[in-house]
Amino acid sequence: MKHCGLIIAASAWLFCSGCLRNETHGAGGATAHAAEQPSNDREVWLAPGSPQLERIKVKTAEAASLPQEEVTAPGKIQAIPTRISRVAVPVAGRIRRVTVGLGDSVRAGQVLFTLESPEAASSVSAYRQAEARAGQAKAALAKAEADLSRVRDLFEHRAIAQKEVISAEAALAQAKAEWEQASAAIHESLGRLNILGLTPGEFQQEIEVRAPVSGKILDISVAPGEYRNDTSVPVITIADLATVYIVADVPESLIRLITTGERIEVHLAAFPGEVFSGRVARIADVVNPATRTIQVIAEMPNPQGRLRPEMFGEIRHEETFKFMPVVPGSAIVEREGYSVVWREKGRGHFEAVRITTGKPRGEVVPVLSGIQAGDRIVVDGTMLLERGN
């Protein structure tokens, strides 16, 4: 029995030795295959015809020209100060009619409201009086000219003394001065009538206050029946919004990237996904000491009136462009502390690649390192590979 046990043990040893030789030295063996493949924390194989493989979508990473430096700053739409008109009552009086409302579009010269004022009658009266004085002065001037001509004729015939000529010349000079004063008074009173929009010669007139510019009514604080005597307080504000400002505060560390006259992009919260264009009109000369920013003002065309004062948004300006690969945001998997994409190495063979990303650009994300343009990247179904990893 002891002899039989030794024979069985020797046979078992020989069998195991043959198995080890086959595993170590066999062509295409498991050990050799494992040496050719990276560890399974970075790669996944899916068998042909696998249901998971059908649910994975792969696209080629494209190259795009993207900026290396960019200015982004919050901004706000404002009306251009030189295109805002604040209308006050020209004289004290009672408001009779208001012909516009808040938000109305008005054209230059359109009646805004009418005013009943004693100044209307007194202005017409002043013009009539100036006109009468001018008539008298003109007649006096004509008489003085005729008198001087007659006196000179008499003096030439030695009929009168020279002092009579001197006196007539002085009277003519006085008449000319009075005529000039009367003419100035007419022009002054007529100018006042024009300012008030009154017609000379009509005493019972209402003063019509008209829009000095075309634009939108931004504010109105007057109603029929009110008596207004403060001619310095605006009662209607009109703004021409055909062109508006966007005012942004740019960090001083980025102001070197912006110059006057350059084009900038404008994105507004009111119109998500829509890009507007503006041109830098002015860069402030001082830095805000509290925020360390510099005010940048850009002009924006607003032909349809969609841009309204106080709308919030941001400005963007890009510099130093470079071609780099981009991938959809759906292709990127966020792991603990880093990002990866799954790159297709062959049919059913996928590799997780660590990447460094830039700032998203719409629906795509620039990849600064990790992959190249032309790589085949999984854009849908990445979670299936993550679970299979």
Long-range contacts (C-beta under 8 A, 24 or more apart in sequence): 38-351, 40-389, 41-352, 41-389, 42-351, 42-352, 43-345, 43-349, 43-350, 43-351, 43-352, 44-342, 44-349, 44-350, 44-352, 44-385, 44-388, 44-389, 45-348, 45-349, 45-350, 46-348, 46-349, 46-350, 46-388, 47-348, 48-347, 48-348, 50-348, 52-381, 52-384, 52-388, 53-348, 55-380, 55-381, 55-384, 56-350, 56-378, 56-380, 56-381, 56-384, 56-385, 57-378, 57-379, 57-380, 57-381, 58-344, 58-376, 58-377, 58-378, 58-379, 59-328, 59-331, 59-376, 59-377, 59-379, 60-374, 60-375, 60-376, 60-377, 61-325, 61-326, 61-327, 61-367, 61-371, 61-372, 61-373, 61-374, 61-375, 61-376, 61-377, 62-325, 62-326, 62-373, 63-323, 63-324, 63-325, 63-326, 63-373, 64-323, 64-324, 64-325, 64-326, 64-361, 64-364, 64-366, 65-321, 65-322, 65-323, 66-321, 66-322, 66-323, 66-324, 66-326, 66-358, 66-361, 66-366, 67-318, 67-319, 67-320, 67-321, 67-322, 68-319, 68-320, 68-321, 68-322, 69-257, 69-318, 69-319, 69-320, 70-257, 70-316, 70-317, 70-318, 70-319, 70-359, 71-250, 71-254, 71-257, 71-258, 71-315, 71-316, 71-317, 71-318, 71-319, 72-314, 72-315, 72-316, 73-248, 73-249, 73-250, 73-251, 73-254, 73-293, 73-296, 73-314, 73-315, 74-248, 74-249, 74-312, 74-313, 74-314, 75-246, 75-247, 75-248, 75-249, 75-266, 75-312, 75-313, 75-314, 75-315, 76-246, 76-247, 76-248, 76-310, 76-311, 76-312, 76-313, 77-244, 77-245, 77-246, 77-268, 77-300, 77-307, 77-308, 77-309, 77-310, 77-311, 77-312, 77-313, 78-244, 78-245, 78-246, 78-247, 78-309, 78-310, 79-218, 79-239, 79-240, 79-241, 79-244, 79-245, 79-309, 80-240, 80-243, 80-244, 80-245, 80-299, 83-213, 83-215, 83-239, 83-240, 83-241, 83-243, 84-218, 84-237, 84-238, 84-239, 84-240, 85-211, 85-212, 85-213, 85-215, 85-237, 85-238, 85-239, 86-234, 86-236, 86-237, 86-238, 87-112, 87-209, 87-211, 87-212, 87-234, 87-235, 87-236, 87-237, 87-238, 88-230, 88-231, 88-232, 88-233, 88-234, 88-235, 89-115, 89-209, 89-228, 89-229, 89-230, 89-231, 89-235, 90-115, 90-195, 90-196, 90-207, 90-209, 90-231, 91-115, 91-117, 91-119, 91-120, 91-196, 91-207, 91-231, 92-117, 92-119, 92-227, 92-228, 92-229, 92-231, 93-117, 93-118, 93-119, 93-120, 93-207, 93-227, 93-228, 93-229, 94-225, 94-226, 94-227, 94-228, 95-222, 95-223, 95-224, 95-225, 95-226, 95-227, 95-228, 96-206, 96-224, 97-224, 98-220, 98-222, 98-223, 98-224, 100-217, 100-220, 100-236, 101-217, 101-220, 102-217, 102-218, 102-219, 102-220, 103-216, 103-217, 104-216, 104-217, 105-214, 105-215, 105-216, 105-217, 106-211, 106-214, 106-215, 106-216, 106-217, 106-238, 107-211, 107-214, 108-210, 108-211, 108-212, 108-213, 108-214, 109-210, 109-211, 110-210, 110-211, 111-208, 111-209, 111-210, 112-209, 112-210, 112-211, 112-236, 113-209, 113-222, 113-235, 113-236, 114-206, 114-207, 114-208, 114-209, 115-206, 115-207, 115-208, 115-209, 115-228, 116-206, 116-207, 117-207, 119-196, 119-207, 120-196, 120-198, 120-203, 120-205, 120-206, 120-207, 121-203, 121-204, 121-205, 123-189, 123-192, 123-193, 123-196, 123-198, 124-193, 124-198, 124-200, 124-201, 124-202, 124-203, 124-205, 125-203, 126-189, 126-192, 127-186, 127-189, 127-190, 127-192, 127-193, 127-200, 128-200, 128-201, 130-182, 130-185, 130-186, 130-188, 130-189, 131-186, 131-200, 133-182, 133-185, 134-179, 134-182, 134-183, 134-185, 134-186, 136-182, 137-175, 137-178, 137-179, 137-181, 137-182, 137-183, 138-179, 138-182, 140-175, 140-178, 140-179, 141-172, 141-175, 141-176, 141-178, 141-179, 143-175, 144-168, 144-171, 144-172, 144-174, 144-175, 144-176, 145-172, 145-175, 147-171, 147-172, 148-172, 211-238, 212-238, 213-238, 213-240, 214-240, 215-239, 215-240, 215-241, 215-242, 216-241, 216-305, 218-309, 239-309, 241-302, 241-305, 241-307, 241-308, 241-309, 242-301, 242-302, 242-303, 243-299, 243-300, 243-301, 243-302, 244-299, 244-300, 244-302, 244-307, 244-309, 245-281, 245-297, 245-298, 245-299, 245-300, 246-278, 246-297, 246-298, 246-300, 246-313, 246-315, 247-295, 247-296, 247-297, 248-295, 248-296, 248-298, 248-314, 248-315, 249-288, 249-291, 249-293, 249-294, 249-295, 249-296, 250-293, 250-294, 250-295, 250-296, 250-315, 251-292, 251-293, 251-294, 252-287, 252-292, 252-293, 252-294, 255-283, 255-294, 255-296, 257-317, 257-319, 258-283, 258-296, 258-317, 259-283, 262-317, 264-298, 264-315, 264-316, 264-317, 265-315, 265-316, 265-317, 266-298, 266-300, 266-313, 266-314, 266-315, 266-316, 267-313, 267-314, 267-316, 268-307, 268-311, 268-312, 268-313, 269-311, 269-312, 269-313, 270-308, 270-311, 270-313, 271-306, 276-300, 276-307, 278-315, 323-373, 324-358, 324-366, 324-367, 324-368, 324-373, 325-366, 325-367, 325-371, 325-372, 325-373, 325-375, 326-361, 326-364, 326-365, 326-366, 326-367, 327-364, 327-365, 327-367, 327-371, 327-377, 327-379, 328-363, 328-364, 328-365, 328-379, 329-360, 329-363, 329-364, 329-365, 330-379, 330-380, 330-382, 331-377, 331-378, 331-379, 331-382, 332-357, 332-365, 333-382, 333-383, 333-386, 341-367, 341-370, 341-371, 341-377, 341-378, 341-382, 342-377, 342-378, 342-382, 342-385, 343-371, 343-375, 343-376, 343-377, 343-378, 344-376, 344-377, 344-378, 350-378, 350-385, 352-385, 352-389
